[in-house]
Amino acid sequence: MLLKVTPKLSLDIGLLLIVLRANYIHNCIPGLTNHTGLTMKPQIQLSDYYYGNLNITKTVMLSVELLSIATLALSCLTTSIFRQQDQAVAQQYIQTIKYKNIVIDLGNRVKTNAQLTFPSVGKGPFPGVLLISGSGANDKNGTLGYIHKNGPKPFTPYLQIAQYLSERGFAVLRYDKRGIGANITINHNVWGNSTINDLIHDAEKALSILTLQPEVDPKRISIIGHSAGTIIAPRVAIDNPTNVKNIILMGIVAQNTRGLVNYQRVSIPSEYATQVLDKNHTGLISIQQIAKDPVLRYLLVPSSVVLTFLRTNNTKVISDDLVNKFANNTIGSDYISIDKQLKPLLIERYENLSSFNLSKCNMVEECPVWYKSIFSLIPTLSIIDNVSKSTGILMLNGENDSLTPVQQAFLLQQRLTEVNHPDHMLITYPNLGHQFYPSSQWETRNGPIQPYVLADLFAWLEAHSGFTSAASSSTIMQSSALSNSTEHR
């Protein structure tokens, strides 16, 4: 490119080149070391640069100079980026958390595995956190799926919470549910006979183990319950008022669970099939659609088929079971009626949840014994006022949660306000589902908990565990929450 420039512009370009070259040597080459080991910074003397006669306007070729400028800038930027990436990779191998494996004796010859995570630096004792998992055959990590040898690793939300909090000063205990091991290993005799009272007992046992750990300050213990864990956490706090300083409820169950389970297993999937899957408004849905759809496929087949699917990731096992189930009652090649076939089957499976006609329970979700016990349990909404007034309560809920709708959280918030509980807060998150990951109103998508949810959780816990004053933590929490969530005090 040819440009006609004045002597002053030519001088400016020359000076720019000198500065860029000097900056490249200084910043992009970390340092030149002489034989004494001292770092020498390159020195540039402008007086050494000769410009010639500046009184004559001349035409100069600037393409080389401009290319030189761009090359130096890009080279420096690239060098800087790679150096930062190398440092970031190296930092990942620095140990920030320590792990301690524990075996908890639950009584009656039942034991389960647990793990305590705590900061690598510091003598402690650290404020403690107990994690109580939601419904289903959950291991201590809350692993969302089967671990395939060569496949992607499933998400582990409870491990994610534990690591996040332990990196920031907390000792966190999480444990396998009774009868459950890694990678959906199930002891059917133990798991199949578990009641909600057994799980409350297990949580209280884990709490007592947590308080005995030398790394934990027994006077600063909080409980986090997720999903069905929000039924258990308040009851543990009520039974142990001197040992529980705070409770955090994530994905809240407030009312009687029978109505909620009916909503999860009948109302939502029926409405979803009609409004979303039946695009042509024929009132029909294909078996192949059901087999591939994450909302419906687990609801219409036995748990043994679900378990096979999780281990093989082959939807054919689901479609084969559905074909056998509907036999010759399909419409056309493989369609069924939403109102006359799909919905009645959903209702039937819901009604069988608490029946005792199973000779052996091999369900990935809870078994009939558990459902029967939880359906008869007094709702959390009716017992939350028994939580000590000195216990802080934080409630977190996704606004697109299809398993524990946000209305459940609103009801609990209203009840705590009615009884004048002095320290409670509700934060709701637009567009997030039951796992605090972006989801539609119909489907719980699996993925990592969003960083701003963890930041809110930590900020509140920090203020309620003696790290900072409540006022300063509230400011931090508000700033992190407002752009992504709605606070309700």
C-alpha positions as CSV (number, residue, x, y, z in Angstrom):
1,M,0.0,0.0,0.0
2,L,1.4,3.5,-1.0
3,L,0.7,6.4,1.3
4,K,2.0,9.9,0.9
5,V,3.0,11.1,4.4
6,T,4.5,14.2,6.0
7,P,7.9,14.1,7.7
8,K,6.1,14.2,11.1
9,L,4.1,11.1,10.4
10,S,7.2,9.3,9.2
11,L,8.9,10.2,12.4
12,D,5.9,9.0,14.5
13,I,6.0,5.6,12.7
14,G,9.7,5.3,13.3
15,L,9.3,6.1,16.9
16,L,6.5,3.5,17.2
17,L,8.6,0.8,15.7
18,I,11.4,1.6,18.2
19,V,9.0,1.4,21.1
20,L,7.4,-1.8,19.9
21,R,10.7,-3.5,19.4
22,A,11.9,-2.4,22.8
23,N,8.7,-3.6,24.4
24,Y,8.9,-6.9,22.5
25,I,12.4,-7.5,23.9
26,H,11.5,-6.5,27.4
27,N,8.1,-8.2,27.7
28,C,8.2,-11.1,25.2
29,I,11.7,-12.2,26.0
30,P,11.5,-12.5,29.8
31,G,15.0,-11.3,30.4
32,L,18.6,-11.4,29.1
33,T,21.0,-12.6,31.7
34,N,24.7,-11.7,31.8
35,H,27.4,-13.9,33.2
36,T,26.9,-12.5,36.7
37,G,23.3,-13.8,36.7
38,L,21.7,-10.3,36.7
39,T,18.8,-9.6,34.4
40,M,19.6,-6.9,31.8
41,K,16.8,-4.8,30.4
42,P,17.4,-3.7,26.8
43,Q,18.3,0.0,26.4
44,I,17.2,2.1,23.4
45,Q,18.7,5.5,22.7
46,L,16.6,7.6,20.4
47,S,19.6,9.7,19.5
48,D,21.1,6.7,17.7
49,Y,18.3,6.7,15.1
50,Y,18.9,8.8,12.1
51,Y,16.0,10.2,10.1
52,G,17.7,12.1,7.3
53,N,16.2,15.3,5.9
54,L,12.8,16.0,7.5
55,N,12.2,19.2,5.6
56,I,11.2,17.4,2.3
57,T,7.8,15.7,1.9
58,K,8.4,12.3,0.4
59,T,6.5,9.2,-0.6
60,V,7.4,6.2,1.5
61,M,6.5,2.5,1.4
62,L,4.7,1.8,4.7
63,S,3.6,-1.8,4.1
64,V,6.8,-3.2,5.6
65,E,6.7,-1.0,8.6
66,L,3.0,-1.7,9.3
67,L,3.6,-5.4,8.8
68,S,6.5,-5.2,11.2
69,I,4.2,-3.5,13.8
70,A,1.5,-6.2,13.4
71,T,4.0,-9.0,13.5
72,L,5.6,-7.7,16.7
73,A,2.3,-7.2,18.4
74,L,0.9,-10.6,17.4
75,S,4.2,-12.3,18.4
76,C,4.1,-10.7,21.8
77,L,0.5,-11.5,22.4
78,T,0.9,-15.1,21.3
79,T,4.0,-15.5,23.6
80,S,2.1,-14.0,26.5
81,I,-1.0,-16.3,26.0
82,F,1.1,-19.4,25.8
83,R,3.1,-18.4,28.9
84,Q,-0.2,-17.9,30.8
85,Q,-1.6,-21.2,29.6
86,D,1.5,-23.0,30.7
87,Q,1.2,-21.4,34.1
88,A,-2.5,-22.3,34.3
89,V,-1.8,-25.9,33.5
90,A,0.9,-26.1,36.1
91,Q,-1.3,-24.5,38.7
92,Q,-3.9,-27.3,38.3
93,Y,-1.5,-29.8,39.9
94,I,-1.2,-27.8,43.1
95,Q,-3.1,-29.7,45.9
96,T,-5.7,-27.4,47.4
97,I,-7.8,-30.1,49.0
98,K,-7.1,-33.1,51.2
99,Y,-9.3,-36.2,51.1
100,K,-10.1,-38.6,54.0
101,N,-12.0,-41.8,53.4
102,I,-14.3,-43.0,56.2
103,V,-16.6,-46.0,56.7
104,I,-19.8,-45.2,58.6
105,D,-21.4,-48.0,60.6
106,L,-25.2,-47.4,60.2
107,G,-26.1,-50.3,62.5
108,N,-27.7,-53.6,61.9
109,R,-24.6,-54.8,60.0
110,V,-25.0,-52.0,57.4
111,K,-22.0,-49.9,56.5
112,T,-21.5,-47.2,53.9
113,N,-18.5,-45.3,52.4
114,A,-18.0,-41.6,53.0
115,Q,-15.4,-39.1,52.3
116,L,-14.3,-35.9,54.1
117,T,-12.7,-33.1,52.0
118,F,-10.9,-30.2,53.7
119,P,-8.4,-27.4,52.9
120,S,-4.8,-28.4,52.3
121,V,-3.5,-25.4,54.2
122,G,-4.4,-24.6,57.8
123,K,-4.5,-26.4,61.1
124,G,-8.2,-26.1,61.5
125,P,-10.6,-27.1,62.9
126,F,-12.6,-25.9,59.9
127,P,-16.4,-25.2,59.8
128,G,-18.1,-28.4,58.7
129,V,-20.7,-29.2,56.1
130,L,-22.8,-32.4,55.7
131,L,-24.2,-33.2,52.3
132,I,-27.5,-35.1,52.1
133,S,-28.4,-36.4,48.7
134,G,-31.7,-36.4,46.9
135,S,-33.9,-39.4,45.8
136,G,-32.5,-42.3,43.8
137,A,-29.6,-44.7,44.1
138,N,-27.0,-41.9,44.8
139,D,-23.4,-42.5,45.6
140,K,-21.5,-39.8,47.6
141,N,-20.7,-37.9,44.5
142,G,-24.2,-37.7,43.2
143,T,-23.0,-39.3,40.0
144,L,-25.5,-38.6,37.2
145,G,-25.2,-41.7,35.1
146,Y,-23.1,-44.8,34.5
147,I,-19.4,-44.5,34.2
148,H,-18.4,-46.0,30.8
149,K,-14.8,-47.1,30.3
150,N,-14.2,-45.1,27.2
151,G,-17.1,-42.7,27.4
152,P,-17.5,-39.2,28.9
153,K,-17.5,-38.9,32.6
154,P,-20.9,-38.2,34.1
155,F,-21.4,-35.1,36.2
156,T,-20.9,-35.3,39.9
157,P,-22.7,-32.3,41.6
158,Y,-22.1,-33.3,45.2
159,L,-18.4,-33.7,44.6
160,Q,-18.4,-30.4,42.9
161,I,-20.0,-28.7,45.9
162,A,-17.6,-30.4,48.3
163,Q,-14.5,-29.4,46.3
164,Y,-15.7,-25.8,45.9
165,L,-16.4,-25.3,49.6
166,S,-13.2,-27.1,50.7
167,E,-11.0,-25.0,48.5
168,R,-12.5,-22.0,50.3
169,G,-12.1,-23.2,53.9
170,F,-14.8,-25.8,54.7
171,A,-14.6,-29.5,55.7
172,V,-17.3,-31.3,53.8
173,L,-18.6,-34.9,54.5
174,R,-20.6,-36.7,51.8
175,Y,-21.6,-40.4,51.9
176,D,-23.1,-43.2,49.8
177,K,-26.7,-44.0,50.5
178,R,-27.3,-47.2,52.3
179,G,-27.0,-50.2,49.9
180,I,-25.4,-48.0,47.2
181,G,-21.9,-48.1,45.9
182,A,-19.9,-46.6,43.0
183,N,-21.2,-46.8,39.5
184,I,-24.7,-47.8,40.4
185,T,-23.7,-50.8,42.5
186,I,-26.8,-51.8,44.5
187,N,-27.3,-54.1,47.4
188,H,-30.9,-54.9,46.7
189,N,-31.6,-56.4,50.2
190,V,-30.5,-53.2,51.9
191,W,-31.7,-50.7,49.3
192,G,-35.0,-52.4,48.7
193,N,-36.0,-52.2,52.3
194,S,-34.9,-48.6,53.1
195,T,-37.5,-46.2,54.5
196,I,-37.3,-42.4,54.8
197,N,-36.8,-42.9,58.5
198,D,-33.7,-45.1,57.8
199,L,-32.3,-42.2,55.6
200,I,-33.0,-39.7,58.4
201,H,-31.2,-42.0,60.8
202,D,-28.3,-42.3,58.4
203,A,-27.9,-38.6,58.1
204,E,-27.9,-38.2,61.8
205,K,-25.2,-40.9,62.1
206,A,-23.2,-39.1,59.5
207,L,-23.6,-35.8,61.4
208,S,-22.2,-37.4,64.6
209,I,-19.2,-38.8,62.6
210,L,-18.6,-35.3,61.2
211,T,-18.6,-33.7,64.6
212,L,-15.9,-36.2,65.8
213,Q,-13.4,-35.4,63.1
214,P,-10.4,-33.5,64.4
215,E,-10.4,-31.4,61.2
216,V,-13.9,-30.1,62.0
217,D,-15.2,-27.5,64.4
218,P,-18.3,-29.1,66.0
219,K,-19.7,-25.7,66.9
220,R,-19.8,-24.6,63.2
221,I,-21.7,-27.3,61.3
222,S,-24.1,-26.7,58.4
223,I,-26.2,-29.2,56.5
224,I,-26.9,-29.1,52.8
225,G,-29.9,-31.1,51.5
226,H,-30.7,-31.5,47.9
227,S,-34.2,-32.6,46.6
228,A,-35.4,-35.3,48.9
229,G,-32.5,-34.2,51.1
230,T,-34.5,-31.1,51.8
231,I,-37.0,-33.3,53.6
232,I,-34.3,-34.8,55.8
233,A,-32.1,-31.8,56.6
234,P,-34.7,-29.8,58.6
235,R,-35.6,-33.0,60.6
236,V,-31.9,-33.6,61.5
237,A,-31.6,-29.9,62.5
238,I,-34.7,-30.2,64.7
239,D,-33.4,-33.4,66.4
240,N,-29.9,-31.8,66.9
241,P,-30.4,-28.1,67.6
242,T,-27.1,-27.7,69.4
243,N,-25.1,-29.4,66.6
244,V,-26.5,-27.7,63.5
245,K,-25.8,-24.1,62.9
246,N,-27.3,-23.7,59.5
247,I,-29.3,-25.6,56.9
248,I,-29.2,-25.1,53.1
249,L,-32.1,-26.5,51.1
250,M,-31.5,-26.9,47.3
251,G,-34.4,-28.0,45.1
252,I,-37.1,-27.8,47.8
253,V,-39.8,-30.3,48.7
254,A,-42.3,-28.5,51.0
255,Q,-45.7,-30.2,50.6
256,N,-46.8,-33.8,50.9
257,T,-44.7,-35.8,48.5
258,R,-47.6,-37.9,47.1
259,G,-49.0,-34.8,45.2
260,L,-45.5,-33.8,44.1
261,V,-44.7,-37.3,42.7
262,N,-48.0,-37.3,40.8
263,Y,-47.0,-34.0,39.3
264,Q,-43.6,-35.4,38.3
265,R,-44.8,-38.7,36.9
266,V,-48.2,-38.0,35.4
267,S,-49.1,-34.3,35.0
268,I,-45.8,-32.9,33.6
269,P,-45.0,-35.8,31.1
270,S,-48.6,-35.9,29.9
271,E,-48.7,-32.2,29.2
272,Y,-45.2,-32.4,27.7
273,A,-46.3,-35.1,25.3
274,T,-49.3,-33.1,24.2
275,Q,-47.6,-29.6,23.9
276,V,-44.1,-30.5,22.7
277,L,-43.9,-33.9,21.1
278,D,-47.3,-34.0,19.3
279,K,-46.3,-31.4,16.8
280,N,-49.1,-32.2,14.3
281,H,-51.8,-32.2,17.1
282,T,-52.9,-35.7,16.2
283,G,-53.0,-36.9,19.8
284,L,-50.5,-39.6,18.9
285,I,-46.8,-40.2,19.8
286,S,-44.4,-42.8,18.4
287,I,-42.7,-45.5,20.5
288,Q,-39.4,-44.4,19.0
289,Q,-40.0,-40.8,20.2
290,I,-40.6,-42.1,23.7
291,A,-37.5,-44.3,23.6
292,K,-35.3,-41.3,22.6
293,D,-36.9,-38.7,24.7
294,P,-35.2,-37.9,28.1
295,V,-38.5,-36.8,29.7
296,L,-40.5,-39.9,29.0
297,R,-38.3,-42.9,28.5
298,Y,-37.5,-43.7,32.1
299,L,-41.2,-43.4,33.2
300,L,-42.7,-46.2,31.1
301,V,-40.3,-49.1,31.5
302,P,-39.2,-51.2,34.5
303,S,-36.2,-50.1,36.5
304,S,-34.2,-53.2,35.2
305,V,-34.6,-51.8,31.7
306,V,-33.5,-48.4,32.8
307,L,-30.4,-49.9,34.4
308,T,-29.6,-51.8,31.2
309,F,-30.0,-48.6,29.2
310,L,-27.7,-46.7,31.6
311,R,-25.0,-49.3,31.3
312,T,-25.2,-49.8,27.5
313,N,-26.6,-46.4,26.3
314,N,-28.7,-48.3,23.8
315,T,-32.2,-46.9,23.4
316,K,-33.2,-50.2,21.6
317,V,-33.7,-51.9,25.0
318,I,-36.3,-49.2,25.9
319,S,-38.1,-49.3,22.5
320,D,-38.2,-53.2,22.6
321,D,-39.8,-53.1,26.0
322,L,-42.4,-50.6,24.9
323,V,-43.2,-52.6,21.7
324,N,-43.8,-55.7,23.9
325,K,-45.8,-53.6,26.3
326,F,-48.2,-52.3,23.7
327,A,-48.1,-55.4,21.5
328,N,-50.8,-55.1,18.8
329,N,-52.3,-52.0,20.3
330,T,-50.2,-49.5,18.3
331,I,-51.8,-47.2,15.8
332,G,-50.2,-47.4,12.4
333,S,-46.6,-48.7,12.5
334,D,-45.6,-47.7,16.1
335,Y,-47.9,-44.9,17.3
336,I,-49.9,-44.8,20.5
337,S,-52.6,-42.5,21.8
338,I,-51.5,-39.9,24.4
339,D,-54.9,-39.8,26.2
340,K,-55.9,-43.4,25.8
341,Q,-52.6,-45.3,26.2
342,L,-49.8,-43.0,27.4
343,K,-51.5,-41.3,30.2
344,P,-53.2,-44.4,31.7
345,L,-49.9,-46.1,31.7
346,L,-48.3,-43.2,33.6
347,I,-51.1,-43.3,36.1
348,E,-50.8,-47.0,36.6
349,R,-47.0,-46.8,37.2
350,Y,-47.5,-44.0,39.6
351,E,-50.1,-46.0,41.6
352,N,-47.8,-49.0,41.7
353,L,-44.9,-47.0,43.3
354,S,-46.1,-47.7,46.8
355,S,-47.5,-51.2,46.2
356,F,-45.8,-54.3,47.7
357,N,-46.4,-56.7,44.7
358,L,-42.7,-56.8,43.9
359,S,-40.9,-60.0,45.0
360,K,-37.5,-58.2,44.7
361,C,-36.9,-54.5,44.3
362,N,-34.1,-53.7,41.8
363,M,-35.2,-50.2,41.1
364,V,-32.6,-47.4,40.5
365,E,-35.0,-45.0,42.2
366,E,-36.5,-45.7,45.6
367,C,-38.5,-48.8,46.1
368,P,-42.1,-49.3,47.2
369,V,-41.1,-49.4,50.9
370,W,-39.6,-46.0,50.6
371,Y,-42.5,-44.5,48.8
372,K,-45.0,-45.8,51.3
373,S,-43.0,-44.3,54.1
374,I,-42.5,-40.9,52.6
375,F,-46.1,-40.6,51.4
376,S,-47.2,-40.9,55.0
377,L,-44.6,-38.4,56.3
378,I,-45.7,-35.1,57.8
379,P,-44.8,-32.4,55.1
380,T,-41.8,-30.2,55.7
381,L,-44.1,-27.2,55.5
382,S,-45.8,-28.3,58.7
383,I,-42.6,-28.9,60.7
384,I,-40.2,-26.1,59.5
385,D,-41.3,-23.8,62.4
386,N,-39.7,-26.4,64.8
387,V,-36.2,-25.5,63.5
388,S,-34.4,-23.5,66.1
389,K,-34.6,-19.7,65.7
390,S,-30.8,-19.6,66.0
391,T,-30.4,-21.8,62.9
392,G,-29.9,-20.0,59.7
393,I,-31.9,-21.2,56.7
394,L,-30.9,-20.7,53.0
395,M,-33.2,-21.9,50.2
396,L,-32.1,-22.2,46.6
397,N,-34.3,-23.2,43.7
398,G,-34.2,-23.1,39.9
399,E,-37.2,-21.4,38.3
400,N,-37.3,-24.1,35.6
401,D,-37.2,-27.0,38.1
402,S,-39.6,-29.6,36.8
403,L,-39.1,-32.0,39.7
404,T,-39.3,-29.6,42.7
405,P,-41.1,-26.6,41.2
406,V,-40.2,-23.2,42.5
407,Q,-43.6,-22.8,44.0
408,Q,-42.6,-25.3,46.7
409,A,-39.8,-22.9,47.7
410,F,-42.2,-19.9,47.8
411,L,-44.5,-21.8,50.2
412,L,-41.6,-22.6,52.5
413,Q,-40.4,-19.0,52.4
414,Q,-44.0,-17.8,53.2
415,R,-44.2,-20.2,56.1
416,L,-40.8,-19.0,57.6
417,T,-41.9,-15.4,57.3
418,E,-45.3,-16.2,59.0
419,V,-43.5,-17.8,62.0
420,N,-41.0,-14.9,62.1
421,H,-37.9,-17.0,61.7
422,P,-35.2,-14.4,62.1
423,D,-32.6,-15.7,59.6
424,H,-33.9,-17.1,56.3
425,M,-33.3,-16.3,52.7
426,L,-34.6,-17.7,49.3
427,I,-32.7,-17.3,46.1
428,T,-34.4,-18.4,42.8
429,Y,-32.5,-18.8,39.5
430,P,-34.2,-18.1,36.1
431,N,-33.6,-20.8,33.5
432,L,-32.0,-23.3,35.9
433,G,-33.4,-26.7,36.5
434,H,-33.2,-29.3,39.3
435,Q,-29.5,-29.7,39.0
436,F,-28.9,-25.9,38.9
437,Y,-28.0,-26.3,35.3
438,P,-29.8,-24.5,32.4
439,S,-32.9,-26.5,31.6
440,S,-36.3,-26.1,30.0
441,Q,-39.5,-26.1,32.0
442,W,-40.1,-29.8,31.0
443,E,-36.7,-31.4,31.3
444,T,-34.0,-31.7,34.0
445,R,-30.8,-31.4,32.1
446,N,-27.6,-32.7,33.7
447,G,-24.5,-30.6,33.8
448,P,-22.2,-28.8,36.3
449,I,-23.8,-26.5,38.9
450,Q,-23.5,-23.0,37.6
451,P,-20.6,-21.0,39.2
452,Y,-22.9,-18.1,40.4
453,V,-25.0,-20.6,42.4
454,L,-21.9,-21.9,44.1
455,A,-20.7,-18.4,44.7
456,D,-24.1,-17.5,46.4
457,L,-23.9,-20.7,48.5
458,F,-20.3,-20.0,49.6
459,A,-21.0,-16.3,50.3
460,W,-24.0,-17.1,52.6
461,L,-22.1,-19.9,54.4
462,E,-19.0,-17.7,54.8
463,A,-21.1,-15.1,56.6
464,H,-22.9,-17.7,58.7
465,S,-19.8,-19.7,59.7
466,G,-17.7,-17.0,61.4
467,F,-15.5,-16.0,58.4
468,T,-17.0,-12.6,57.8
469,S,-19.7,-10.3,59.2
470,A,-23.2,-11.0,57.9
471,A,-23.4,-7.5,56.5
472,S,-20.3,-7.8,54.3
473,S,-21.3,-11.3,53.1
474,S,-24.8,-10.0,52.2
475,T,-23.2,-7.4,50.0
476,I,-21.1,-10.1,48.2
477,M,-24.0,-12.3,47.8
478,Q,-26.3,-9.6,46.5
479,S,-23.7,-8.5,43.9
480,S,-23.2,-12.1,42.6
481,A,-26.9,-13.0,42.7
482,L,-28.7,-10.1,41.2
483,S,-27.6,-10.6,37.6
484,N,-28.5,-14.3,37.7
485,S,-31.1,-14.7,40.3
486,T,-33.9,-13.3,42.5
487,E,-33.5,-12.8,46.2
488,H,-36.4,-13.1,48.6
489,R,-35.8,-12.1,52.2
